């Protein structure tokens, strides 16, 4: 099967967009839910912020799962995505909530990105055609220079929101699980990627950075090999799979959202003597550390190759 990520190159460019300055924007996406997009988005962003990089998460999901990961679900200032919808409606710059963690700002998602978004965006799409998918990027551009890392968490159930994110991102990372349902989700995100890059040409620079295996046994090599075959079947032989994976630690996963803490924050509590935090948190923290470093290193490597 031909890969949707390897269509012939095009010289079509959109004037006025400083693509060269947007190489720090990462999107986590899949056409299937429950594969760890929000968990990986939040923890990778948390790792970047903790290392001293000024980081922004844009929560493009009506479920608002980033709120659970970072513990602000019931905060008075959580507007459920209303601010994001208003920016998209008017074209105004995004207004993140600052310092949700040190060095970490968030553009809030939530229920407003459901029916309210659909009504508004249908009208915009009818008026502007495919260029409507650039609206998120236009709202991001005025503030993008403030950040060294920008991460987009995206929903599986809303192709329009996926396309808005794909039109703004430089790199796509696809988390997958080894539960046998990978192919449909990969095919769906591949179609959206192909539309944004090769059909509409609204983002000629987005690239597939790689596929991340999430929530799996670390030593299940035969299962991992089977997932790799599924990935290559759908995305092509050259599809990159990250060497690091995110292991399965259900007790930690439950505690993360119960306490509204990132994995490395739970690991800190364990090290400080909190034995209510399972010891397995240390391994999971190491998984996120290794993946985040690998993700940034691969992006840098591909940028250098493109410039050579």
Number of C-alpha atoms within 10 A of each C-alpha: 9 11 18 19 19 15 12 6 9 11 7 13 13 13 7 6 13 9 17 9 12 21 18 20 22 28 27 25 30 30 25 23 14 13 25 22 27 25 23 23 26 28 23 23 26 27 21 23 21 16 10 12 17 19 26 30 27 23 28 27 27 22 18 24 23 30 23 21 24 21 18 15 18 10 9 7 10 18 16 21 23 18 18 27 23 16 18 24 16 10 15 16 19 24 16 18 15 13 14 14 13 14 19 26 22 22 20 28 29 22 16 21 22 17 11 12 21 15 10 14 20 13 12 18 14 10 11 10 12 17 16 22 26 20 21 26 22 20 21 21 17 12 13 19 13 12 16 17 22 27 23 27 25 30 25 19 14 16 16 18 23 27 24 20 30 33 27 28 25 24 23 23 23 25 28 29 19 20 11 12 14 20 18 14 20 23 20 17 23 21 16 20 23 19 19 25 23 20 16 15 19 23 26 20 18 23 20 19 22 19 24 25 24 24 21 18 16 15 9 10 10 9 15 18 12 13 22 18 14 18 22 18 17 21 23 17 14 12 19 17 19 18 13 20 22 25 20 16 16 11 12 20 17 11 18 23 19 12 13 19 19 25 27 21 16 23 24 16 15 18 13 9 10 13 10 10 19 15 14 16 24 18 16 22 21 17 17 22 19 17 19 21 14 15 21 15 12 15 20 14 12 13 12 10 9 8 7 6
